[in-house]
Structure formats: structure tokens, C-alpha cells
Amino acid sequence: MSAEPTGPAPAADGATRMPPIVTPDAVAFWAAADREEFIGQQCGDCGRFTFPPRPMCPHCHSLKREDVRLSGRGTVVSYTIPRHPHPFGFKTTPIVAVIELEEGTRLVSNVVGIAPEAVKMDMAVEVTFEPTMKDHKVPVFRPRSAP
Amino acid sequence: MSRRFREAAVAGIGATEFSKESGRSELQLAAECSLAACEDAGVDPADIDGMITFTIDNSDEIGLGRCLGVKDLAYTARIPGGGAAAAATLYQAMAVVNAGVCDNVLIWRAMNERSQYRFGQNPTSMAGYTGGHGTGSLLWCIPFGAMTPASWGALQGARYLHTYGITNRDLGHVSVQERQYAATNPKAWFFERPITLEDHQNSKWIQEPWLRLLDCCQESDGGVAILVTSLERARDLRQPPVKIAGACQSIPYNVEVISNYYHDDLTVMPEAVGTARRLYAQTGLKPADMQAAMIYDAFTPQVLMQLEAFGFCGRGEAADFVKSGALALDGALPTNTHGGLLGEAYIHGVNSMAEGVRQVRGTSVNQVTRRTVEHVLVSSGMAGAILEKV
């Protein structure tokens, strides 16, 4: 656990978003995000994708966990606009969304680059990155033209 | 004590007042409600031999035992999962009484959740996101501004609401009904303060376009305790026994407590479906056998999803079921007759279980009288129980 809830001052570059809470099994995911690479965990034996990261494949119990680059493309399967309280560390109201990735896994993230009112269910999105406090980055998503 | 199977029953319930500022410690609230539950049952607190609460309750078993003078504690357990697992406390109590290892099991939940800390605000501690509370996966939400239970609950309900075209105004019918019950419950924080659908629609957005303020449970100070004994012992105590006909937990694969976005079909609540299946299998009962229900209502969409999971109506039909007046005293399924967590208080669902006991006893201020209450369903999603008149 490396994050503090509301304490630290903004980083020099002005990023105020809270940094990720990095657990031992998610070190690779967040280290890749810092390099603006979006990776996922694929089983080295049965090939299935899992999220969140974990030490064992739930399908075949393999411990061969491979970090692979994901397409970064997905769709919005759920979203909300947090109006109250205003989320800590956000300069403007974010769109919080559950993104279903092409690889079949889902994660919570943000839709960026559009007004909150413009988000729609099943909207096609692609990954990009935004900075956080403590010089980390997190994967977020912007609208894309559907294939 | 020889170990043989005994049926379990609720013998006593107790509570403090429900407020926004209790003015005393959480341990004192725990001690007061626990003593009240023992006095309700007519059991000496010294004879408590099992103690069960939530992992996130701040009072220690030993500290509370020292208040109550518990002389020989035989069993302790804590349930992870926050309010989603509230009914698992009844499940544990039932199981240890069934197993013949405890005679007097105390369940308690006491907190200054309004005056000392607020679940509804941005987090000030990361403790809830560490292992052991069943909520560790919430850490994947925090950097994205999903920082409150309402944000997690909105994301959980959104796909369901979207799929069936259920509007926020539709949800308002749940709130109006619960506040109507609270308005006639002197113990409720919102006693004598009913709301209209327009009040609901005029309340501010908390999570747009899903949850307004009046879709959200309260933040409360208070404590509630339940004393569980064997059915045979309960028959000799002060109150008519309320049998625990069945109780269970259900946590299907890839389900999370409230950040529940990873299982296959986001328009259902698989844990409640599993709880329903187990409860009905255990008891041989079916939805039509319930004369009332106490359903965990942190946020209104979760009430609808549980109504469907338990088979009180078909998939996608819960909004119309509620609009038909089904949750009212003269409806098909009087629900949250104390006012729920929206109207009475947010004591993490334990106050709702106590109302289930009152309905079976026939002592609720909003008593179901159109039918004899034989069975009451208590659901917190990931756990449930059926209380039975004997």
C-alpha cells in the first residue's frame, strides 16, 4: 500500500489525481502504466485473461502469469458522474466508467475528452494516460471511432 | 456441553437511539444495545458465550465483554463485506447454535458513522481497501474518482437501470415508500418527515444520472444488537421466539461487495440470486411464503435487483412491482417497514434484521396485519436469512 488518502501536496507538474494503490500482485500493471503501456495478465498455460491481477489463474491454477500488451480498445458498459461529493483530486467532474476490453476483462477507469453529459452506454473507447500525484500515471479512455 | 443439533432462534433485540451525533463512544453504544438485547430476552449478559460482528466494527470483543461482564466467551467471529454481509451474522449465530457450541450468541454493530467518520464522503483512510474486509478490490476504483459507496453503487446499478429503461423517477417510488414507513416509526431519524416523489426528484444529484440524495441511505450514529439462542431455550425466555428457519452466505465467482462489475451479467446481482437459491433450498420455502421482507437498501437500485433475485417479480419488472404498491403494508410484499436504511437509520443492516424480528413477533409500529406473519426474508445481498414464527 503506497497511497495516502488525502495528504500529499500536488506533484510539481500540478497533477492532483490520487496515485494508484499498488499491491504486490499489481506492480507490473502500474509500472507499465507509468511508461504509458497498457498491459493485462494472460495465463501462460491456458491463455485466458484476468483482471484484477492475481498470482494464480482461476481456470487452470497455473502460476505462469504473463504480462502482455492489450489493444487498449473497449466499450463503456457502465458509467456515472460523481456530483457529490466532488471526488478528491479532480479539477473538474470526471466520468467514471466500467470499460469492457476487447480481451474480455473489465476495469474501472475514466472517459476523458468529452463533457460528462456526452458519455453513452456502449460507447467505443481507447486507452490513453493521465498523470497522478507522486509521478504515476493511470490508464483512462477517450472516445474512438467504432471499428 | 454435549454437542447435538439444536434449532436456533432470535431471543432478544436491542438498540440505542438513532442520531447524527451520539455524544458517546462506539463501545458505549455497543454496550448499551447489547445490554438492551439481553434484557429484552431475559438473559444475563454474563452468560453470553458467542460474539459476532463485522470486520469493520471498531469495538473489540474483549472490550465489550468487559462492559457486559461476559464470564466465559467460547466463540468470536467477524464477517467481512461491510453491510453486504450483514445477514451473515445471523447465519454464523445460527450455525454455532446448531452445532451445539454456543448457547447465547450476541450479534452487535455500533458506530458513530455520522459524527466520527462518514462513509458518504471521500476516503480519509485506506484501511478498508486492505485485505480481510472483503472490500480490497475497491482500490481499483479510487484513482478514477469512484471514492464513495454511492459511486460504486451507481456503477453497479447503472447497467441494470439502462437495460430495462428504469428512470431515476422510478427509483423514487422506493424512497417515498420507505420514508412513509419511517414517518410513522418514532425510532426513525425521519419520523414524521415523509417525502413526495417531487421531493425525490428535486433532491440533488449524488451520482448523475442514477442516484439522487434521496436514493441514498443515511449516515447514522447508533447501535443494534441481536441475541440468538437455541429455539428450546428461547421458548423459556421473555419474548416469543423467532426461529431462524434458514440463513446463508453466497459469493459467486468474480462477485465483489459493491464494486461488482466483473461477473458475467451486470443486469443481475449474482450474490443475491445465490442467497435466494440457498435459502429456498434450505427451508423448502418460496417467495410467496414471505409476508414481509427486509432488504438491504444502501441505494434504491439494489432494492430492485434483490426483489428480482429473490423471485418476487420477474427480471426487469421490479420497478413496476414497486410502483404497484407492492412494498406497502397492504401490498404483495411489505418491505423495510421500519423505514429502511434510508428512513430509519444506517446501522449497516442490523437494524433491518431487528425489524424482521419485530414483524414475526407482531410488534412492529408498522405491523403487517393483513396476513399472519409466518416468514420474513432478511437480505443483505451476499447473505440472507428467513425468520419464522413458531
Interface residues (C-beta under 8 A of the other chain):
Chain A: M1 A3 E4 P5 T6 R17 M18 P19 P20 I21 T23 F51 P52 P58 V77 S78 Y79 T80 I81 P82 R83 H84 P85 P87 F88 G89 F90 P94 V96 A97 V98 T105 R106 L107 V108 S109 N110 P116 M121 T132 V138 V140
Chain B: G120 Q121 N122 P123 T124 S125 M126 Y129 T130 G136 S137 L139 W140 C141 I142 P143 F144 G145 A146 M147 T148 A150 S151 A154 L155 Q156 A158 R159 H162 K204 W205 I206 Q207 E208 P209 W210 L211 L213 Y253 S259 Y261 Y262 L266
